[in-house]
Amino acid sequence: MGEVPWLMKQYLLVVLLLTSSLAGCFGGDDNQSGDLEAIFSFSPLDNIREGQTISFDGSASTPSSGSITYKWDFQTDGSVDATGKTTTWVYATAGDYIVTLSVSNGIETTSQNRTVTVFAASAAPPVADAGSFSSNDDCEGDSPPDGNYYLFYICEMDRDATASSDRKITATTTANLDASGSTPAVDDYIKKWEWDMNLKVDSDGDGDLKNDVDESGETIEWAELAPGEYKIQLTVTAGGGMSDTDAVTVYVSYVGKWSDFEMASNGTQDEYKDLDFEFSVIYDTDSGNTIRKVEVELIYPQQDGDCIGGDIVCRNQLDIYGFNSANLDSKEEDSKNSSETAREDRQYEGCPSDSDCVLLPFTGYTFSENEDEDGEWKASIRNEEIRDIEVDSLIIKLVYK
C-alpha cells in the first residue's frame, strides 16, 4: 500500500479528535448508560374502576439518555396503543389486563409486563382500621393520653441498683394490634389483613415502601418491641378484590425505678464516685422514630441520720450527669448535669420535705444529629462528698409520646 495522502491524514486526525471529544457523551454518566431494561409504574395502583384514567410512567427504564423508544400495549394483542415515556389509558370494562412496555435502542428490544385489575364502576372498597390503644396508666398511676394511635408502657419499678446488669435498660414488650374495626362494603367480606411494620424499608423489593407483608392477621402480637415510635400500615383486601389502607403509629415508653441503695464515695477530697445507668435512645427523623424527652429524677435525704455537725457539715449533695455515645466511657464531657442546681431549687412540689430532689430533663432535640445524637447513653449519679449517701430513688423515663 502506498503512502496515505496528506489530505487523508488530516481527515483521519479530525475524526480521531471528534471521536475523543464525544467520548464523554456516551456512557460517561452511570445514569445515562447501562443495560437495556423496561421498567414502568402506574397510578392509581389499587381500586381502579371502569372509565378511570390510569397514568403510566416508564421513566425508570434504562438507559435514561433519551436514546431509547417506548411502546405500550394495553390490550394484550401485540399492537402499539401508545408511545412515549409517559402516557394514560382508560379501560371501559372490568377485568384483569396485562400491560406491556417495550423499550428499544434500535438494536435490541426488551419488555416488562404488569397486571392491572379494573373493577366495576359501582364497586366499593372496604374501610381499613388499624385500631388504637392506650395503657390504663403510665407506670406511676397517671392516665396517659389516648387517640388514634397505640401507646404502651414498659414499667420496671423495682430494679436493683447493686447489680450492674440491672442498671442497663434492655426491656421490651409485646404490642397487641387489633384491626377488627375494619369493615367491608355491603355484601362483601374482608379476606386479608396485611401489616407493613416498617414504612422506610422495601422488604419485598417492588419499589413500594408501604405494601410489604411483614405480618398477617386481623389481630397480631408484635413481640420484643423496644421503647420507640413506630409508624406502620395496615392493608385490608375484600373478597371482591378491592383494598384499603390505614397508617397508625405505635409508641412504647419506659419508666424504670431503683430504690433504697447506697451511693458510695471515694472518701477523699477532690475525688468523686459515679454509679452508671445505661439506656438507648432513638431519634431518626427519616423514619419518624423520635423520642420526645428523657427525664432522670434523683431523690436522696438532705442529711444522714447519724451525721453530727448541722446543716453546713451534714447537708448531702448528689448530682446527675448525662453522657452521650461519644463520651460514654471516657466521660470527658457531659451533655448536661445538675451540679449548678442550687439547694433551694432541690425542693419542688411532690418532693419529701426532708429530702432533696433533682430532675434532669433532656428534650427530644438533644438526641438529634445537630446536638448530642442518639444511641447509647449513660445517666450517672455522682457523689463528690467524702461520705456515703443513701438514695431514696432514681427514676428514668424514656417518653416517646
C-alpha positions in Angstrom: 0.0 0.0 0.0 1.3 3.5 -0.9 1.7 6.4 1.4 -1.5 7.9 2.7 -2.1 11.3 1.0 -1.7 14.4 3.2 -5.4 15.4 2.9 -6.5 11.9 4.0 -4.2 12.2 7.1 -5.8 15.4 8.1 -9.3 13.9 7.7 -8.4 11.0 9.9 -6.9 13.3 12.5 -10.2 15.3 12.6 -12.2 12.1 13.0 -10.0 10.9 15.9 -10.2 14.3 17.7 -14.0 14.4 17.2 -14.4 10.9 18.5 -12.3 11.7 21.5 -14.2 14.8 22.4 -17.5 13.0 22.2 -16.4 10.0 24.3 -17.8 11.6 27.4 -21.2 11.8 25.8 -21.6 8.1 25.5 -21.6 6.0 28.7 -19.7 8.6 30.8 -22.6 9.0 33.2 -24.0 6.0 35.0 -27.5 7.5 34.8 -27.2 7.7 31.1 -25.8 4.2 30.4 -26.5 0.6 31.5 -28.2 -2.4 30.3 -31.4 -2.1 28.3 -34.3 -2.6 30.7 -38.0 -1.8 30.6 -39.5 -0.6 33.9 -42.8 1.2 34.5 -45.2 2.2 37.2 -48.8 3.2 37.1 -51.2 5.3 39.2 -53.5 4.6 40.9 -52.2 1.2 41.9 -55.4 -0.1 43.6 -59.1 0.1 43.3 -59.1 1.1 39.6 -62.6 1.4 38.2 -64.1 1.2 34.8 -63.7 4.5 33.0 -61.0 5.8 35.3 -57.9 7.3 33.8 -54.7 5.5 34.6 -51.3 7.2 34.3 -48.3 5.1 33.2 -44.7 6.1 33.6 -41.7 4.3 32.0 -39.1 6.8 33.1 -37.3 4.3 35.3 -36.3 2.3 32.2 -32.6 2.2 31.3 -30.6 3.7 29.9 -32.1 7.1 30.6 -30.0 9.0 28.0 -33.0 9.6 25.7 -31.7 7.1 23.2 -34.5 4.6 23.6 -38.1 4.4 22.4 -41.1 3.4 24.3 -44.1 1.4 23.0 -47.2 0.5 25.1 -49.6 -2.4 24.6 -52.7 -2.1 26.8 -54.9 -4.7 25.2 -52.5 -7.8 25.0 -52.9 -8.1 21.3 -49.4 -7.1 20.3 -50.4 -3.8 18.8 -48.9 -0.4 19.8 -51.5 1.5 21.7 -49.3 4.4 22.7 -45.7 5.7 22.5 -43.6 7.9 24.7 -42.1 7.7 28.2 -45.4 8.6 29.9 -49.0 8.0 28.8 -52.5 7.4 30.0 -55.2 4.7 29.3 -58.8 4.1 30.2 -60.4 0.6 30.5 -64.2 0.6 29.8 -64.8 -2.9 31.1 -63.8 -4.6 34.4 -61.2 -7.3 34.3 -57.5 -8.2 34.6 -55.4 -6.7 31.9 -51.7 -7.4 31.1 -49.9 -4.2 30.2 -46.7 -4.4 28.3 -44.0 -1.7 27.9 -41.3 -2.4 25.3 -38.2 -0.3 25.1 -35.7 -0.4 22.2 -32.3 1.2 21.5 -32.6 0.5 17.8 -30.7 -2.8 18.0 -32.5 -4.8 20.7 -35.8 -4.7 22.4 -36.8 -5.7 26.0 -40.2 -5.6 27.7 -41.9 -5.6 31.1 -45.4 -7.0 31.8 -47.6 -5.9 34.7 -51.2 -6.8 35.5 -53.8 -4.1 36.0 -57.0 -5.1 37.8 -60.1 -3.0 36.9 -63.3 -3.2 38.9 -66.8 -2.3 38.1 -67.7 1.4 38.3 -70.1 0.6 41.2 -67.6 -1.4 43.2 -66.9 -0.2 46.8 -63.7 -0.8 48.7 -63.5 -1.9 52.4 -62.5 0.5 55.1 -59.3 -0.3 56.9 -59.0 0.4 60.6 -55.6 -0.4 62.2 -57.0 0.2 65.7 -55.8 2.1 68.7 -55.0 1.6 72.3 -53.7 3.4 75.4 -52.4 1.8 78.6 -54.5 2.4 81.7 -51.7 4.2 83.5 -48.2 5.5 82.8 -46.4 3.3 85.4 -46.9 5.9 88.1 -50.7 5.9 88.3 -51.5 8.8 86.0 -53.7 8.3 82.9 -51.8 8.7 79.7 -53.4 10.5 76.7 -55.4 8.5 74.2 -56.1 9.0 70.5 -55.8 7.3 67.1 -52.5 5.5 68.0 -51.2 2.7 70.1 -49.4 3.7 73.4 -47.7 1.1 75.5 -45.6 1.4 78.7 -42.8 -0.8 79.9 -42.8 -0.4 83.7 -39.9 -1.7 85.8 -40.5 -0.2 89.2 -38.4 -2.5 91.4 -34.9 -2.6 89.8 -31.7 -3.5 91.7 -29.1 -0.7 91.6 -26.5 -3.0 93.2 -26.3 -5.3 90.1 -24.5 -3.7 87.2 -26.6 -5.8 84.7 -29.7 -4.4 86.2 -28.6 -0.8 85.7 -28.9 -1.2 81.9 -32.3 -0.7 80.3 -32.9 -3.6 77.8 -36.6 -4.4 78.4 -39.0 -5.0 75.5 -42.8 -5.6 75.4 -45.4 -7.2 73.2 -47.8 -4.9 71.4 -51.2 -6.4 70.6 -52.6 -4.8 67.4 -56.3 -5.2 66.6 -57.8 -4.4 63.1 -61.2 -5.9 63.9 -62.7 -2.4 63.4 -62.1 -2.7 59.6 -65.3 -3.1 57.6 -66.1 -4.5 54.2 -68.6 -3.0 51.7 -72.1 -4.2 51.6 -72.4 -7.9 50.5 -68.7 -8.3 50.7 -66.2 -9.6 53.3 -62.5 -9.0 54.3 -60.3 -11.9 53.3 -56.8 -10.5 54.2 -55.3 -8.2 56.8 -51.7 -7.4 56.0 -49.3 -5.3 58.1 -46.2 -3.4 57.0 -44.2 -2.9 60.2 -41.5 -0.5 58.7 -42.6 2.1 56.2 -39.0 3.0 55.4 -37.9 -0.5 54.2 -39.0 -2.1 51.0 -38.6 -5.7 52.1 -40.3 -7.2 49.1 -38.3 -5.1 46.6 -41.2 -4.0 44.5 -40.4 -0.3 44.8 -43.3 0.5 47.2 -42.2 1.1 50.8 -45.7 0.7 52.2 -47.0 -2.6 50.9 -44.7 -5.2 52.4 -46.4 -8.1 54.2 -44.4 -8.3 57.4 -47.3 -9.7 59.5 -50.8 -11.1 58.6 -54.0 -11.4 60.5 -56.9 -9.5 61.9 -55.1 -9.3 65.3 -51.3 -9.7 65.7 -48.8 -9.8 68.6 -45.7 -7.7 67.9 -43.1 -9.2 70.2 -39.8 -7.9 71.5 -40.7 -4.2 70.9 -38.2 -1.8 72.5 -39.0 1.7 73.6 -39.6 3.8 70.4 -42.0 5.3 68.0 -43.0 3.1 65.1 -45.1 4.0 62.0 -46.9 1.1 60.4 -49.6 0.5 57.9 -52.5 -2.0 57.6 -53.9 -3.1 54.2 -57.2 -5.0 54.1 -58.4 -6.7 51.0 -62.0 -7.7 50.5 -63.4 -10.8 48.8 -64.2 -8.8 45.8 -60.6 -7.8 45.4 -60.7 -4.1 46.4 -58.5 -2.9 49.2 -57.9 0.0 51.6 -55.0 1.1 53.9 -54.7 2.8 57.3 -51.5 4.0 58.8 -51.0 4.2 62.6 -48.2 5.0 65.0 -47.2 2.7 67.8 -45.5 4.4 70.8 -43.6 2.5 73.5 -42.4 4.5 76.5 -40.4 3.3 79.5 -40.2 4.0 83.2 -37.6 2.4 85.5 -37.2 2.9 89.2 -34.3 2.0 91.5 -35.0 2.4 95.3 -33.1 2.3 98.6 -29.5 1.9 97.8 -26.2 3.5 98.9 -24.2 5.9 96.8 -20.6 5.2 97.8 -17.8 7.8 97.9 -14.0 7.6 97.4 -13.6 9.1 100.9 -11.2 11.8 99.9 -11.4 15.4 98.8 -11.3 16.3 95.1 -12.5 12.9 94.1 -15.9 11.5 93.1 -17.7 8.3 92.7 -20.1 7.6 89.8 -22.9 5.0 89.5 -23.8 4.5 85.9 -27.3 3.6 84.4 -27.3 2.9 80.7 -30.1 3.3 78.1 -30.7 3.6 74.4 -32.4 6.5 72.6 -33.8 6.6 69.1 -34.0 9.9 67.2 -34.4 9.0 63.5 -36.3 11.7 61.6 -36.2 9.8 58.4 -38.3 7.0 59.8 -40.3 9.3 62.1 -39.0 7.5 65.1 -38.1 10.3 67.5 -38.0 10.4 71.3 -40.0 13.3 72.8 -38.0 13.6 76.1 -35.9 11.8 78.7 -36.3 12.6 82.4 -33.9 11.4 85.1 -35.1 12.2 88.7 -33.0 11.6 91.8 -34.3 11.7 95.4 -32.0 11.5 98.4 -32.1 12.6 102.1 -30.9 16.0 103.0 -28.9 14.7 105.9 -27.9 11.3 107.1 -29.4 10.3 110.5 -26.0 9.6 112.1 -24.3 12.8 111.0 -23.3 15.3 113.7 -22.4 18.9 112.8 -25.6 20.5 111.5 -26.7 21.6 108.1 -23.3 23.0 107.0 -21.4 19.8 107.6 -24.1 17.2 107.1 -26.1 18.5 104.1 -25.8 15.9 101.4 -25.5 16.6 97.7 -25.7 14.1 94.8 -25.9 15.1 91.2 -26.9 13.5 87.8 -24.6 13.7 84.8 -25.7 12.7 81.3 -23.2 11.3 78.8 -23.8 10.5 75.1 -22.3 7.8 73.0 -19.2 9.9 72.1 -18.3 10.2 75.8 -19.8 7.1 77.2 -16.6 5.6 78.6 -14.2 8.4 78.7 -16.7 10.9 80.3 -14.5 13.7 79.0 -17.5 15.9 78.6 -21.1 15.6 79.8 -24.1 16.5 77.8 -25.9 18.0 80.8 -25.6 17.8 84.6 -27.4 19.1 87.7 -24.4 20.4 89.7 -25.4 24.0 89.3 -28.9 23.4 90.7 -29.0 25.4 94.0 -30.0 23.7 97.2 -33.2 25.8 97.5 -34.2 24.6 94.0 -33.9 21.0 95.0 -37.3 21.2 96.7 -40.3 21.3 94.4 -43.8 20.0 94.5 -44.0 16.4 95.4 -40.5 16.2 96.9 -40.5 14.9 100.5 -39.7 17.7 103.0 -36.6 16.0 104.4 -35.2 15.1 101.0 -33.6 16.9 98.1 -34.9 16.1 94.6 -33.0 16.7 91.3 -34.8 16.5 87.9 -32.5 16.4 84.9 -34.6 16.7 81.7 -33.5 16.2 78.1 -35.7 17.3 75.2 -36.0 15.2 72.1 -33.9 17.6 70.1 -30.9 16.8 72.5 -30.7 13.5 70.7 -30.7 14.9 67.1 -27.7 14.7 64.9 -27.4 18.5 65.3 -26.9 18.2 69.0 -25.6 15.2 71.1 -27.1 12.5 68.8 -29.0 9.3 69.8 -27.7 5.8 70.5 -26.3 4.6 73.8 -26.4 7.0 76.8 -25.5 7.0 80.5 -27.1 8.7 83.4 -24.6 8.8 86.2 -25.2 9.6 89.9 -22.2 11.4 91.1 -21.1 11.6 94.8 -18.4 14.3 95.5 -18.8 14.1 99.2 -16.3 12.3 101.5 -19.1 10.1 102.9 -21.5 7.5 101.6 -25.0 8.8 100.9 -28.3 6.8 100.9 -30.5 7.2 97.9 -34.3 7.1 98.2 -34.9 6.5 94.5 -33.7 7.1 90.9 -36.3 7.2 88.1 -35.5 7.2 84.4 -38.3 7.9 81.9 -38.0 7.4 78.1 -41.0 9.2 76.7 -41.9 8.7 73.0 -45.4 10.1 73.2 
